[in-house]
Amino acid sequence: MGHLGDNNIHILTGPHAQTEWLDVEEVVYGALRGRQGTISAEHGIGFLKKPFLGYTRSDGEIALLRRLKHALDPNDTLNPGRIVD
């Protein structure tokens, strides 16, 4: 189940074992590469989509996320490790 809109995709599948879940996510998010979409809309990235962030965001965009996170939360107290390390 899921929805797609405004170039953002949400999916919910399962229940799956950890390895099966990663395979399903790979199929769905892999299709987004190069299509200017994103792997998430209003719900954010979190731990589950974090491995796939690079599918729809460039290295420069991820570096900017890291810089912004550090500037706004230098002690890494707000949601540590959820989007960027």
PyMOL CGO cylinders between C-alpha atoms (Angstrom):
from pymol import cmd
from pymol.cgo import CYLINDER

trace = [
    CYLINDER, 0.00, 0.00, 0.00, 1.21, 3.52, -0.51, 0.3, 1, 1, 1, 1, 1, 1,
    CYLINDER, 1.21, 3.52, -0.51, 0.64, 6.77, -2.33, 0.3, 1, 1, 1, 1, 1, 1,
    CYLINDER, 0.64, 6.77, -2.33, 2.50, 8.97, -4.73, 0.3, 1, 1, 1, 1, 1, 1,
    CYLINDER, 2.50, 8.97, -4.73, 2.02, 12.68, -5.14, 0.3, 1, 1, 1, 1, 1, 1,
    CYLINDER, 2.02, 12.68, -5.14, 4.05, 15.83, -5.70, 0.3, 1, 1, 1, 1, 1, 1,
    CYLINDER, 4.05, 15.83, -5.70, 7.01, 13.59, -6.62, 0.3, 1, 1, 1, 1, 1, 1,
    CYLINDER, 7.01, 13.59, -6.62, 7.03, 12.11, -3.10, 0.3, 1, 1, 1, 1, 1, 1,
    CYLINDER, 7.03, 12.11, -3.10, 6.35, 8.46, -2.41, 0.3, 1, 1, 1, 1, 1, 1,
    CYLINDER, 6.35, 8.46, -2.41, 5.15, 6.66, 0.71, 0.3, 1, 1, 1, 1, 1, 1,
    CYLINDER, 5.15, 6.66, 0.71, 4.90, 2.91, 0.84, 0.3, 1, 1, 1, 1, 1, 1,
    CYLINDER, 4.90, 2.91, 0.84, 3.93, 0.41, 3.45, 0.3, 1, 1, 1, 1, 1, 1,
    CYLINDER, 3.93, 0.41, 3.45, 4.52, -3.29, 2.89, 0.3, 1, 1, 1, 1, 1, 1,
    CYLINDER, 4.52, -3.29, 2.89, 4.88, -6.27, 5.10, 0.3, 1, 1, 1, 1, 1, 1,
    CYLINDER, 4.88, -6.27, 5.10, 5.25, -7.87, 7.42, 0.3, 1, 1, 1, 1, 1, 1,
    CYLINDER, 5.25, -7.87, 7.42, 8.67, -8.86, 6.16, 0.3, 1, 1, 1, 1, 1, 1,
    CYLINDER, 8.67, -8.86, 6.16, 11.88, -10.15, 7.62, 0.3, 1, 1, 1, 1, 1, 1,
    CYLINDER, 11.88, -10.15, 7.62, 14.60, -7.46, 7.68, 0.3, 1, 1, 1, 1, 1, 1,
    CYLINDER, 14.60, -7.46, 7.68, 16.29, -8.80, 4.54, 0.3, 1, 1, 1, 1, 1, 1,
    CYLINDER, 16.29, -8.80, 4.54, 13.00, -9.04, 2.65, 0.3, 1, 1, 1, 1, 1, 1,
    CYLINDER, 13.00, -9.04, 2.65, 12.02, -5.53, 3.67, 0.3, 1, 1, 1, 1, 1, 1,
    CYLINDER, 12.02, -5.53, 3.67, 15.26, -4.14, 2.26, 0.3, 1, 1, 1, 1, 1, 1,
    CYLINDER, 15.26, -4.14, 2.26, 14.67, -6.00, -1.02, 0.3, 1, 1, 1, 1, 1, 1,
    CYLINDER, 14.67, -6.00, -1.02, 11.15, -4.55, -1.37, 0.3, 1, 1, 1, 1, 1, 1,
    CYLINDER, 11.15, -4.55, -1.37, 12.34, -1.03, -0.57, 0.3, 1, 1, 1, 1, 1, 1,
    CYLINDER, 12.34, -1.03, -0.57, 15.19, -1.42, -3.08, 0.3, 1, 1, 1, 1, 1, 1,
    CYLINDER, 15.19, -1.42, -3.08, 12.74, -2.27, -5.87, 0.3, 1, 1, 1, 1, 1, 1,
    CYLINDER, 12.74, -2.27, -5.87, 10.47, 0.68, -5.15, 0.3, 1, 1, 1, 1, 1, 1,
    CYLINDER, 10.47, 0.68, -5.15, 13.05, 3.33, -4.35, 0.3, 1, 1, 1, 1, 1, 1,
    CYLINDER, 13.05, 3.33, -4.35, 15.46, 2.12, -7.01, 0.3, 1, 1, 1, 1, 1, 1,
    CYLINDER, 15.46, 2.12, -7.01, 12.87, 3.08, -9.63, 0.3, 1, 1, 1, 1, 1, 1,
    CYLINDER, 12.87, 3.08, -9.63, 13.01, 6.68, -8.38, 0.3, 1, 1, 1, 1, 1, 1,
    CYLINDER, 13.01, 6.68, -8.38, 16.68, 7.19, -9.28, 0.3, 1, 1, 1, 1, 1, 1,
    CYLINDER, 16.68, 7.19, -9.28, 17.05, 9.94, -11.84, 0.3, 1, 1, 1, 1, 1, 1,
    CYLINDER, 17.05, 9.94, -11.84, 13.35, 10.88, -11.81, 0.3, 1, 1, 1, 1, 1, 1,
    CYLINDER, 13.35, 10.88, -11.81, 13.63, 13.92, -9.50, 0.3, 1, 1, 1, 1, 1, 1,
    CYLINDER, 13.63, 13.92, -9.50, 11.26, 12.42, -6.94, 0.3, 1, 1, 1, 1, 1, 1,
    CYLINDER, 11.26, 12.42, -6.94, 11.85, 11.88, -3.25, 0.3, 1, 1, 1, 1, 1, 1,
    CYLINDER, 11.85, 11.88, -3.25, 11.58, 8.85, -1.00, 0.3, 1, 1, 1, 1, 1, 1,
    CYLINDER, 11.58, 8.85, -1.00, 9.42, 10.62, 1.53, 0.3, 1, 1, 1, 1, 1, 1,
    CYLINDER, 9.42, 10.62, 1.53, 6.89, 13.39, 1.87, 0.3, 1, 1, 1, 1, 1, 1,
    CYLINDER, 6.89, 13.39, 1.87, 5.61, 14.92, 5.10, 0.3, 1, 1, 1, 1, 1, 1,
    CYLINDER, 5.61, 14.92, 5.10, 6.64, 12.03, 7.34, 0.3, 1, 1, 1, 1, 1, 1,
    CYLINDER, 6.64, 12.03, 7.34, 10.39, 12.53, 6.93, 0.3, 1, 1, 1, 1, 1, 1,
    CYLINDER, 10.39, 12.53, 6.93, 13.25, 10.10, 6.45, 0.3, 1, 1, 1, 1, 1, 1,
    CYLINDER, 13.25, 10.10, 6.45, 13.88, 8.41, 9.79, 0.3, 1, 1, 1, 1, 1, 1,
    CYLINDER, 13.88, 8.41, 9.79, 15.83, 5.21, 10.28, 0.3, 1, 1, 1, 1, 1, 1,
    CYLINDER, 15.83, 5.21, 10.28, 13.98, 3.09, 7.72, 0.3, 1, 1, 1, 1, 1, 1,
    CYLINDER, 13.98, 3.09, 7.72, 14.44, 5.29, 4.67, 0.3, 1, 1, 1, 1, 1, 1,
    CYLINDER, 14.44, 5.29, 4.67, 17.89, 6.54, 5.60, 0.3, 1, 1, 1, 1, 1, 1,
    CYLINDER, 17.89, 6.54, 5.60, 19.73, 3.88, 3.53, 0.3, 1, 1, 1, 1, 1, 1,
    CYLINDER, 19.73, 3.88, 3.53, 17.85, 5.09, 0.45, 0.3, 1, 1, 1, 1, 1, 1,
    CYLINDER, 17.85, 5.09, 0.45, 18.31, 8.85, 0.83, 0.3, 1, 1, 1, 1, 1, 1,
    CYLINDER, 18.31, 8.85, 0.83, 21.13, 8.87, -1.74, 0.3, 1, 1, 1, 1, 1, 1,
    CYLINDER, 21.13, 8.87, -1.74, 18.74, 7.48, -4.36, 0.3, 1, 1, 1, 1, 1, 1,
    CYLINDER, 18.74, 7.48, -4.36, 16.99, 10.82, -4.68, 0.3, 1, 1, 1, 1, 1, 1,
    CYLINDER, 16.99, 10.82, -4.68, 19.42, 13.29, -3.11, 0.3, 1, 1, 1, 1, 1, 1,
    CYLINDER, 19.42, 13.29, -3.11, 22.86, 14.20, -4.40, 0.3, 1, 1, 1, 1, 1, 1,
    CYLINDER, 22.86, 14.20, -4.40, 26.01, 14.06, -2.30, 0.3, 1, 1, 1, 1, 1, 1,
    CYLINDER, 26.01, 14.06, -2.30, 25.91, 17.87, -2.17, 0.3, 1, 1, 1, 1, 1, 1,
    CYLINDER, 25.91, 17.87, -2.17, 22.34, 17.91, -0.89, 0.3, 1, 1, 1, 1, 1, 1,
    CYLINDER, 22.34, 17.91, -0.89, 23.15, 15.35, 1.80, 0.3, 1, 1, 1, 1, 1, 1,
    CYLINDER, 23.15, 15.35, 1.80, 26.23, 17.37, 2.79, 0.3, 1, 1, 1, 1, 1, 1,
    CYLINDER, 26.23, 17.37, 2.79, 23.99, 20.44, 3.14, 0.3, 1, 1, 1, 1, 1, 1,
    CYLINDER, 23.99, 20.44, 3.14, 21.60, 18.45, 5.35, 0.3, 1, 1, 1, 1, 1, 1,
    CYLINDER, 21.60, 18.45, 5.35, 24.55, 17.52, 7.57, 0.3, 1, 1, 1, 1, 1, 1,
    CYLINDER, 24.55, 17.52, 7.57, 25.74, 21.13, 7.79, 0.3, 1, 1, 1, 1, 1, 1,
    CYLINDER, 25.74, 21.13, 7.79, 22.26, 22.42, 8.63, 0.3, 1, 1, 1, 1, 1, 1,
    CYLINDER, 22.26, 22.42, 8.63, 21.73, 19.71, 11.24, 0.3, 1, 1, 1, 1, 1, 1,
    CYLINDER, 21.73, 19.71, 11.24, 25.06, 20.54, 12.87, 0.3, 1, 1, 1, 1, 1, 1,
    CYLINDER, 25.06, 20.54, 12.87, 24.37, 24.30, 12.78, 0.3, 1, 1, 1, 1, 1, 1,
    CYLINDER, 24.37, 24.30, 12.78, 20.92, 23.92, 14.35, 0.3, 1, 1, 1, 1, 1, 1,
    CYLINDER, 20.92, 23.92, 14.35, 21.74, 21.04, 16.69, 0.3, 1, 1, 1, 1, 1, 1,
    CYLINDER, 21.74, 21.04, 16.69, 25.48, 21.05, 17.43, 0.3, 1, 1, 1, 1, 1, 1,
    CYLINDER, 25.48, 21.05, 17.43, 25.14, 18.57, 20.30, 0.3, 1, 1, 1, 1, 1, 1,
    CYLINDER, 25.14, 18.57, 20.30, 23.06, 16.14, 18.19, 0.3, 1, 1, 1, 1, 1, 1,
    CYLINDER, 23.06, 16.14, 18.19, 20.29, 15.93, 20.76, 0.3, 1, 1, 1, 1, 1, 1,
    CYLINDER, 20.29, 15.93, 20.76, 17.32, 16.18, 18.37, 0.3, 1, 1, 1, 1, 1, 1,
    CYLINDER, 17.32, 16.18, 18.37, 16.58, 12.84, 16.69, 0.3, 1, 1, 1, 1, 1, 1,
    CYLINDER, 16.58, 12.84, 16.69, 20.21, 11.67, 16.57, 0.3, 1, 1, 1, 1, 1, 1,
    CYLINDER, 20.21, 11.67, 16.57, 21.07, 9.46, 13.60, 0.3, 1, 1, 1, 1, 1, 1,
    CYLINDER, 21.07, 9.46, 13.60, 17.63, 9.65, 11.97, 0.3, 1, 1, 1, 1, 1, 1,
    CYLINDER, 17.63, 9.65, 11.97, 18.56, 11.40, 8.74, 0.3, 1, 1, 1, 1, 1, 1,
    CYLINDER, 18.56, 11.40, 8.74, 22.30, 11.95, 8.71, 0.3, 1, 1, 1, 1, 1, 1,
    CYLINDER, 22.30, 11.95, 8.71, 25.09, 10.68, 10.92, 0.3, 1, 1, 1, 1, 1, 1,
]
cmd.load_cgo(trace, "trace")
